[in-house]
């Protein structure tokens, strides 16, 4: 601006001087020319003074303008700070404290650290005010709003698509299948009933959640916690009640980690000392052919009877078939390690990201935690009670403690059965017997999820 004013006034002065010089040359008398030159010089000086004054005024105006812009910039910066937003809405601080508590449980107490740690970090990221990493509105109403994704989505929004579309849980199920041995189940097919009985907690919790005011889809998502299978709970919740994904995932994995705390009192309360001392016969060996045929037949039968369970069952049995056939060792190692680990990281972070302050800090979360532990307790009790009932008709008695392993917290629930049994009889080895209902529980929870999905999806 200053440069433009300068050029303008210099141009005016030059034209003024030229005109007067021309007049001086045309004058016939020297005195007139001298006077004209003098007047011209005075005019030039006057114009220069005016130009200097205008330039000073323009400079002052620009300084004032710059000061105003600097002030507005500072105010905008202060308002955009996360600290300012946290003061305005203290719920952010509460969620960060909860995330730090989950860090403590995962790192110090080692409660399911492989998933609880990334879940906690995802919760931390999504509750950093102003970060814009996750936007609930892009998935409002249970649908992906693709038209709004471009230019608005953050990193976690894109990663969350793997949960929303059901990709991560299914890939993890392939890894779970590749690390599961269904031999104990094949050696003792009766244990399949114990695994099925343990799923009663899912349906009892469903009705309990309905009484608390949750709708059918939300109640089903809460009930699946009783299956003690994290990927299954996440898969079903992402389809039926994605807004509850954060609380349900935290509850599911927390209770899975608390199996050694929750189950023993229930097991002791429902069994006598004599029942806990029952020794079971050694299971038969299972041939390789049986182990290969089993995942193929299970996939066909369950998928024909319950098509909605085909996704989870198919992925689980694919991983198991890769392990048992022995001809794709490289693929088996990949799904057991790299694929499983990568999906676990993405699944944990994105599930944690759904635990926003508005969703997590509500009375509904307390209801989810309460019904989740009830579902888990009922499931453990269901397996024990069915084993006691079966003993009324069996010649070779079943130790009821293995019934509690029907929840699919593999292999932790089976280890708890072994530990409680050895407290009463140190020579009693129940681990392999308990693995039968334990792996049956994995199938049972997937089937239960399929039933709920077919009814409510």
N, C-alpha and C positions, 0 to 999 in steps of 0.2 A: 504493500500500500504506500509506504513512504517513498519508495523508488518511483512509483507512478506519478506521485505528486511532484517530485523533483523534476522529472522529465517534462511534465506539463508546463511548469513555470519557466524552465529554461527555454522551452520552445517559444513561449510568449515573449520573453525578454529578447530573444534573438530576432524575432520578427519586428518587434518594436524598434530595435536599434537599426535594423536594415532600412526600415521606412524613413526614419529620421536622417540617416546618412544620405539616402537618395535625395531627400529634400535639401540637404546641405549642399550637395553637388549641383543641384539645379539652380540654387540661389545665385544671383548675379553679383551680389555684394558680399564681401568677406565677413562683414559684421553680422549680417543675418545668418550666415552659415555657422559662425562661432556660437551665436545664441542658440541656434537649433541644436548643435552638438551638446551644449551645456544642458539644455532641457532634456535631451535624450539620456545623458548620463544620470541625471537626477531621477528620471523615470525608471531606469534600469535598477538603480539602488533601491528605490521604493518597492519595485516588484520583488527584488531579492529578499527584502525584509519581510514582506507578506508571505513569501514562500517559506522562509525560516519559521515564521509563527505558525503557519498551517502544519508544517512538519512536526513541530513540537506538540501541537494539539493531537495529531494522529498517533504519535508515539505514546502519549498518556492514555489515549483510548485503548490502544492495543494492550498496554500493561494491565489496565483494569479488566479487560476481557480475559486475559490470561489468568489473572487472579481468580476471577469468577469460575472459569473452567477447572482450575486446580482445586478449588473448594468443592465443586460438585463431584469431581473424581474421587476425592478423599472420602466424601460421604458415601458414595456408591461402593467404594472398596470396603468401608467399615460395615455397611449393611450386608455385603456379600460374604463376610467372614463367617466361618462355621461357629465360632464362639458366640457371635451375636445371635445367630439362629438358635443355638442351644439355650441361651438365656431366655429367649422368647418361648421356646418349647422344651421344658426340662425332660420330656419323655425320651429325647435323644440320649441324654446322660444316663437315664435308667437302663436303656437298652445296651449301652456301652458297658455298664457295670455287669449286666447279665452275661454279655459276651465274655467279659473277663472271668466271670465265675465258671463258664464252660471251659475256658482255657485252663483254669485251675483243675477242673475235673479230668480233662483230657491229658494234661501234662503231668500233674502231680499224682492224682489218683488213678490215672491210666484207665478211665472209663471209656471204652470203645474209642481210643484215640484216633484211629485211622479215619473215622468219619466225624467224630465230635469236634476234632480240631478244625478241619475245614469248614464245618457248619458254623462254629464260633467265629471264624474269621469272616465268613460271608455275612454273618449277622453284624459284625463290626463295620464292615464296608458299607452296607446298606443303610446304617444308622449314623453315618458321618454326614452331618447336614451340609447341603450344597454340593456334595460330591457328584451327584447325578449318575451313579453307576447302575441303579435299578429303578424302574418306573412301573409301579403297580398298574397304573391306568392303561398301559399297553396290553395288559392281559385281563382287563376288567370283564366281568360277565362270563369268565371261563373260556374266552376266545382270544386268539392272537389278533391284534389290530394291525395287520400288515401295512396298511396305508400310512400309519403313523410311525412306523419303525424307522424309516429313513430320516436321518437328521435329528431324531429325538432319542434314539435308543443308546444306552450305555453298554459297557462291556458285559456286565452281568445279565442284561436283557437278552443279548445274543446267546450267551452260554445257557440261559434258562430255557431256551427253546428245546434243548436236549431233554430236559425234565418234562416240559409241557407236552412234547410230542412222544413221550414214553421211550426215548432212546437209551438214556443212561441206565435205568433200572434193568432193562432187558439185556444190555451188554454185560452188566454186572452179574446177571443170572447165568450167562454163559460161563463166566469165570467161576461162579459158585458151583455149577454143575461139574466143571473140570476138576474141582477139588473135593468132590463128594464121592464117597464109596457107599453104594447101595447094597454091598454084600451082606451086612448084618440084617437088612430088611428082607432080602431074598432068602437068607438062611432061616429066618423066623417070620413068615408072612403075617402071623397074628399081631406082630408089632405095628402093622399098618393100621389096625383098629385103634391102637393107643394113640397114634399120631392124629387120627381123625377125631378121636374124642377130645383131644386137647384143643381143638378148634371151637369147642362149645363156648369158650370165653369170648370169641369174636361176636357171636350172635347174642349172647347175654348182654354184652356191653352195648351192642346196637340198640336193644330195647331200653337199656338204662339211659343211653344218650337221648333217645326220643323223649323219655320222661323228663329230662332236664331242659327240653325245649329246642333241641337241635333238629333240623329237618332230616329227612331220610338219607340224603346223600352225605350230609355231614356226619350223621350217626354211623353210617357204614364205614366212613374213613376213620372215625375214632375207634370203632370196634376192631378194625384190622390190626390195631396195636397189639391185641391179644395173641396174634400169631407169632409175635417176637421175630418178625422178619422185616428188616428195614427196607430193602428194595421193594418188597411187595407193598408195604405201607405207603411208600412214596409213589409207586406206580398207580395204586388205586386212588389215592388222595389227589394226585395231579389230574385224574380224569373226572372225579366226582366233586371234590371240594378244594380246588387249588388255593383258595384264600386261607385255608387252615394248614397248608403244607408245612410252614415253619414250626408251629407248636406241636403238630403231630410227629414230625421227624425228630424233634428234640425229645419228646416223650418216649417214642419208640426206642431210640438208641440209648437213652438214659436207663430205661427199664431193662433193656437187654444187658447192659453192663451191671445191673443190680441183681441179676439172676442168683448169684450165690447168697444174696441177702434176702431176697423175697421168697424163694422157693423152700428152703429148709424148714422154716416154721410150719408152712402148709403141709409139707410131706410128713412131718412128725405128728401133726395134729390129726391127720386122717389115717394113720397106720399104727398098728400095735408094734411092740418090740419084736414079737415073734415074726410078724410079717416082714419087718425090716431085715431080719436075719435069714430069710429064705435064700438058699443058694440055687442057682439055675445051672442047668447042664450046658456044657460047651456047645456052641452052635456049629453046625456042619460047615464044611468048606463049600464055597460057591465056584462053579466053573466059569471060565472066561466067556464061553458061549452064552451062558445065562446073563452075564453082565452086559454083553453086547446087545442081546435081544431085548432086554428089559427097557432101556430108554426108547427104543423104536416102538415097542408095543404100548408103552405108557402114553407116548405122544399121540399115537393113532386113536387109542381108546378114549382118552380124556378129551381130545379135540373133537371127536365125533359126538360125544355126550354133552360137552360144554364148550362150544366154539370160543366163547369169550376168554377162556383160560388158555387157549392155544398159544398166545404170545409168550406168557411167562413159562408155561410148561415146555413149550418148544425150545426156548432158549436154554432152559435148565438141562433138558435132555440132550441138546446138541453138545453142550460142554461135556456132559458125562460120557457121551458116545465117543467124542474125540479122545477122552482119557482112556477109556476101556479098550478101544479097538487097537491102539498101539501102533498105528501106521501114520499118524500125523503128530509126532512128538514136537516138532517145531511149532506148529499151531497151538498145541496144548500148552506149551511153555509161554507162548505169547499171551493167550487169554488168561492164564494163571497169574501173570506178572504185569507186563506192560499195559495191556488193555484194561485189566482190572484196576490197576493203580491210577491210570489216567482218568477213567470214568469215575472212580471214587473221589478224586480231587474235584472234578467239575461238578459232580452230583452234590458233594458236601457244600461247596461254596455257594452254588445257586440255590440250594434248599435253605441255607442260612440266610441268603439275601431276601427271601420272602418273609422273614420274621421282622417286619417293620414295626415301628412303635404303635401305629394305629391298629395293626392286626394282633400283635402279641400281647400288648398291655390291655387286656379285657377280662371280664369275668368268664368269658367263654374258654379262655386258656386254662383257668383253674378247673373248669368242668372237664376239659380234655385230659388234663393230668390225672384227675380223680378217676374218670372212667377208664383211662388207659391202664392204671394199676389194677383196677377191678378186673378188666379183661385178662390181664396177665395172670392174676391170681386164680380166676375161674378156669382158665385154660390149664394151668398146672394141676388144679384140683380135679378137673374132668378126666385127665389121663390116669391119675392115681385111683379114682373111684371106679373107672371101667376095669382096671387091672384087678381090683378087689372083687368086682362082680364076675369077671371071667374065671377067677380062682374057684368059684362055686361049682364050676362044671369041668375044670381041667384036672387031669391026673398029675401032670407035671406043673407044679405051681409056678406062677410068675411073681417075682418080687415087685410089689406095687410101686416101689420107688422109681422104677424105670418109666412108669406112666407119666411122671412129671416132665420127662425129657421129650414128650410129644410136641411141646412148643419148639419152634424151629430155630432156637438160638444154638446153632451148631458151632463147635461141639461142647460149649460151655454147660448147657443143661445136662448133657450126658455125664460130664465130669462131676456135677453136683450130685447126681444120683449115685455115682461111684463113691464119692466122699461120705455122704450120709450113710450109705450101706456099710462102709468099712468102720464107721464109728460104732456100729452094733456088732459087726462081725469082721475083724481085721483080715480074715482069709477069704472074704467074699469079693469077687471081682465082677462088677456089674457093667463095666464101661462098654464092652462090645455088645452086650445085651441092650443097653440103653441107647446105643447108636442106631438101632433099628427104628424105634419110634421117633428118634431125633431127626433122622433124614426123612422119615415118613411125614413129619411135621412140615418140612419144606414143601413137599408136594401138597399136603393138606392146606397150607396157608394160600398157596397159589390157586388151588381149586376154590377155596372160600372166596378169594378175591374175584375169581371168574363168576361165581354165583351172584355176588353182590353187584358186579358190573353188568351182568346180563339183566338183572332185575331193575337196576336204577340208572344205568348208563344211557 
